Amino acid sequence: MKKFEGNHSTEERFLLLGFSDWPSLQPVLFVLVLLCYLLTLMGNSALVLLAVREPRLHTPMYYFLCHLALVDTGFTTSVVPSLLANLRGRALRLERGGCLAQLCASLALGSAECVLLAVMAVDRAAAVCRPLRYACLASPRLCHALAGAAWLGGLTNSAAQTALLAARPLCAPRRVDHFICELPALLQLACNGGGQDSTERQMFAARVFILLVPSAVILASYGGVVRAVWGMRTRGSRRKAVGTCGSHLTAVCLFYGSAIYTYLQPAHNYNQRRGKFISLFYTVVTPALNPLIYTLKNKEVKGAARRLLGGVGGGQDAQ
């Protein structure tokens, strides 16, 4: 039996419309999302396996890349199952608890990626700007602490935002023109009054902090990289420095561009129809592209893959 408090119930259900208003597009999206998800799982798993098995990849750069692969895999996994179910039907109904759990998981992993990309930018800047002191600067203990800070920062931001949203009454009809329980879309359902504007300002400030502070760190890091590259005398050194940072900068632009558009705008200005396509890009497509971005032109990873495959093939031949 339902109990009502004001104009919301304790047994709230959310109707995720997904792409039901694009019925002809749903089969195409289903195939695309499934392929991207499989590519994410295979690419990131292979990257982690190579970084763990190959001694030459036991460096800070690949250590952080392993964490990025784990974050991307979890981030996509928190979204894709419900999205695939949504694409096979008209709409998806979620209980309030399930919706908040999905929000908490995706927000934690997405926030962790924001911080982790900033940590990786600092690592690349240290490698380019202080090559002689890099081994001392990027000690294993410091790398573990920075990776832990990325995970802790993501969990803290997610817990705070989810708790603030859970305390807000969400008014009927609880129809969300989205494929996941994403924060900007859910905030559009929030009832007015009762000091709720103050709560929304707190949530917006938290989103600004978790996006703009890492962005500032990334900009400062690459500012230092540009100055260091400009001062290099040989073309080979410049090419190596650009190759070291180019892959990471591409991943940063893909992730931050769509995430900033989604989260750094007031809830009343959020366009759910446009927002769900942008969210599709950074939750499904970008995690699938990241392994390719980091490995296609990376000779160390290619060499490690050849050695691993050669060792497996040699072992089978010996048997």
NORLIN-V140437 format. One line per field, one symbol per residue. ss: DSSP state (a for helix, b for strand, c for the rest). burial: 1 if it has 24 or more other ideal C-beta (glycine too) atoms within 12 Angstrom, else 0. A space follows every 50 residues. Layout:
# NORLIN-V140437
ss = ???
burial = ???
This chain:
# NORLIN-V140437
ss = cccbbccbbcccbbbbccccccaaaaaaaaaaaaaaaaaaaaaaaaaaaa aaacaaaccaaaaaaaaaaaaaaaaaaaaaaaaaaaaccccbbbbaaaaa aaaaaaaaaaaaaaaaaaaaaaaaaaaaaccccaaaaccaaaaaaaaaaa aaaaaaaaaaaaaaaacccbccccbbccccccaaaaaccbcccccaaaaa aaaaaaaaaaaaaaaaaaaaaaaaaaaaaaacccaaaaaaaaaaaaaaaa aaaaaaaaaaaaacccaaaccaaaaaaaaaaaaaaaaaaaaaaaacccaa aaaaaaaaaaaaaaaaaac
burial = 00000001000111111111000001001101110110111011011101 10010010111111111111111111111111110110001111010011 01111111111111111111111111111000000001000010011011 10111011011101110111000111111111111111111000000011 00110110111001101100110110011000000000001111111110 11111101110111001001010011111111111111111111100101 1001100100000000000
